[in-house]
């Protein structure tokens, strides 16, 4: 006998499970950081992300760029967009 929950893949809440991660990305059109993010969005390949915190510590996880959402801008401000990354595994802290 096999229980149904043994055969279904599900996402559960928690740092070890899959989830979406969002951040604001500041960029200049055509600059390297703009081109890279657009390429990652287009290919949907999983990549390794590292988030470095100013007060110490690093989070590392693998994910896929799922959305690039332009954000409203005002005169004389940087261009920005919300980036949604679907995390495909656990986060490690260092």
VEXPAPA-813925 format. One line per field, with one value per residue (C-alpha): residue number from 1; y, z negated, x. Coordinates in steps of 0.25 Angstrom, whole numbers, plus 5000, padded with zeros to 4 digits. Layout:
REM residues N
k c(NUM_...) $
py c(Y_...) $
pz c(Z_...) $
px c(X_...) $
This chain:
REM residues 94
k c(1_2_3_4_5_6_7_8_9_10_11_12_13_14_15_16_17_18_19_20_21_22_23_24_25_26_27_28_29_30_31_32_33_34_35_36_37_38_39_40_41_42_43_44_45_46_47_48_49_50_51_52_53_54_55_56_57_58_59_60_61_62_63_64_65_66_67_68_69_70_71_72_73_74_75_76_77_78_79_80_81_82_83_84_85_86_87_88_89_90_91_92_93_94) $
py c(5000_5014_5026_5037_5047_5039_5040_5055_5066_5078_5091_5093_5106_5107_5112_5098_5097_5104_5118_5131_5142_5156_5168_5182_5183_5196_5197_5205_5200_5193_5192_5178_5176_5179_5170_5158_5159_5159_5147_5139_5142_5138_5125_5120_5113_5111_5119_5121_5134_5140_5151_5158_5166_5179_5174_5161_5148_5142_5134_5125_5118_5113_5119_5122_5137_5136_5151_5164_5175_5190_5199_5213_5224_5239_5250_5248_5235_5221_5211_5199_5186_5176_5162_5149_5137_5124_5117_5102_5098_5101_5114_5112_5123_5126) $
pz c(5000_5003_4997_5007_5000_5003_5018_5019_5020_5012_5007_4992_4984_4979_4982_4987_4998_5011_5011_5018_5014_5019_5019_5026_5037_5041_5055_5067_5080_5088_5077_5073_5061_5070_5080_5071_5064_5077_5082_5069_5070_5085_5083_5070_5066_5051_5045_5032_5025_5013_5005_4997_4985_4980_4966_4969_4974_4988_4993_5004_5012_5026_5034_5047_5051_5053_5055_5058_5054_5057_5046_5047_5047_5044_5051_5048_5042_5045_5053_5045_5046_5037_5040_5036_5034_5032_5022_5025_5012_4998_4994_4988_4978_4976) $
px c(5000_5005_4998_4994_5003_5015_5012_5009_5019_5014_5020_5019_5022_5036_5050_5054_5042_5040_5034_5035_5045_5043_5053_5054_5064_5070_5076_5080_5074_5084_5094_5100_5091_5078_5083_5086_5073_5065_5073_5070_5056_5055_5063_5056_5069_5071_5083_5090_5086_5094_5088_5099_5095_5102_5102_5108_5103_5099_5087_5089_5078_5075_5064_5057_5054_5039_5035_5040_5030_5033_5031_5025_5036_5037_5045_5060_5059_5065_5058_5054_5046_5041_5048_5040_5049_5043_5053_5054_5061_5066_5073_5086_5092_5107) $
